[in-house]
């Protein structure tokens, strides 16, 4: 075999990154909310109907206004991770949502974040509402873009 016919071995090191968005404001989410407002829940079990009505529908607007991000923002994060020389294994696109996702690692069963969210909504709803309003205020004041650890240009 001539040198030009020698097989060439290429080693590609694939990097894997888990991109984790929190609540994303989309037309799909708005449609689910609108359809949910009209939904007949009489055939659903009582616990599911109560949670859907008293958690999701009751708090939808405030949660998404406080914690939600646009699909464009998620896409911007995704592109930056894809183009990063050394991307992180995990990347949350919405740092405001990090405390809730962190709770799932503190409990191997995964019940802790659900339990805390349930208590915040049903037992401490005034604190929950005030917290969401405070988060909205902080987001409005900061209006800073994320930088993945690099200084802003």
N, C-alpha and C positions, 0 to 999 in steps of 0.2 A: 504494500500500500504506500502510496506517496504521502508525503507530509500533509498535503492539502486535503487528503481524503480521511485523515484521522478524525475519529469522532470527537466532538468537543462537549465536555460536560459543563453545564451551567448550573450553578447552585443559586437558587433564589430563596431568600429568606422572607417568607411572608410574615407580615406583622398583622396581628389580630387586635382590633380595638372594639370594645363594646360601647356603643354610643347610647346613652340613656337620657332621653328627654323626659321632662315632667309633663304636666298638662300642656297640650298644644291647642291653640285656638284655630279651628278649621270650620269650614262649612258643614262637614260631617258631624262634628260635635254640636254645632248649633241645631242641626236637623234632629239629632237624637234628643236634645233638650225640648225642642218644639213638639216633636212627636210624643215625647214622654209626658208633656203637659196634657195631651189629649187622650193618653192611653187608659184603657179600661183594665185595671189591675185586680178585678174581682176574682179572676181565675188563678192569680198568683198566690203563693203561700203568704201568710200574714207578715212574717219577718222580712221577706224580700220586698213586698209592697211598701212596708213601713220604711225600710232603708232607702229604697228608690225615691220615695216621696219626701221623706224627712231629712235625708242627707243630700242625695244627688240634686234633686229638683230645687230644694230649699236653698242650697248653698252654691249652686252652679255658677251664677253670675259673679258672685263675690270671689269664689275660688279662682275662676279663670281670669278675672280682672287683676287679682293680686299675684297669682302664681303662674298664670298661663304665659306662653310665649308663642310667637308666630311660627308658622312652618318655615318661613324664610330664615328666621333666626336659627332654627334647628339645622337647616340646610347649610347655613354659613359655618356653624360649628363643625358639621360633618366634612365639609370641604377642607377646613383647616386641619382636621385630624388626618384626613386622607393625604394631604400634602406635607404633613409634618415629617421631618427627618427621623425622629424617634417618637412616634405617637404613644400615648399612654394606653395601657391595657383597658382601662375604663375611663369614660369621660361623660360626665353629666352636663348636659347643655344648659341646665337651669340650676344654678347654685342655690336658689331660694328653696328648691325642693329637696336639697341634700339632707336636711335633718330627718325628713320622713323616710327616705330610703336608707339612711344610716341605722334607723331603728330595726330594720329587718335583719341586720347582721348581729344585733345584740340578743336576738331570740332565735334559736335554731328552728323553732316551730313556725316562725313567721307571724305569730299572733299579736306581738307587741305593737307594731304600727297600726293594725286594725283596731286594737283595743284602745290605744291612745287617741286615734282619730275619732272613734265612737264616743269616748268620754268628752273630748273637746267639743264635739258638736252637740251632744245631748245633755251633758252635765255642766259644761262650762261654755255655753254658746256665746255669752257676752265677751269672755276672754278670747275665744276663737275669732269672733267678729272684729274685736279691737286689734288682734294680732294681724289679721288680713289687711285691715286699714293701715296699720303701721308699715307693713311690707309694701303696700302700694305707695305710701309716702316716700319710703326709702328708694324705691325704684324710680320714682319721678325725680327725686333729688340727684340720684347718681347719674343716670343716663349715660353710663360708661359702657363701652364695648369690652368684651372679654379679651384676654391677651395670651392665654395659654402659658403664662409665666414669663413672657418677654416684655420688656419695657415698651410703653406706647410710643408711637412715632409722632 
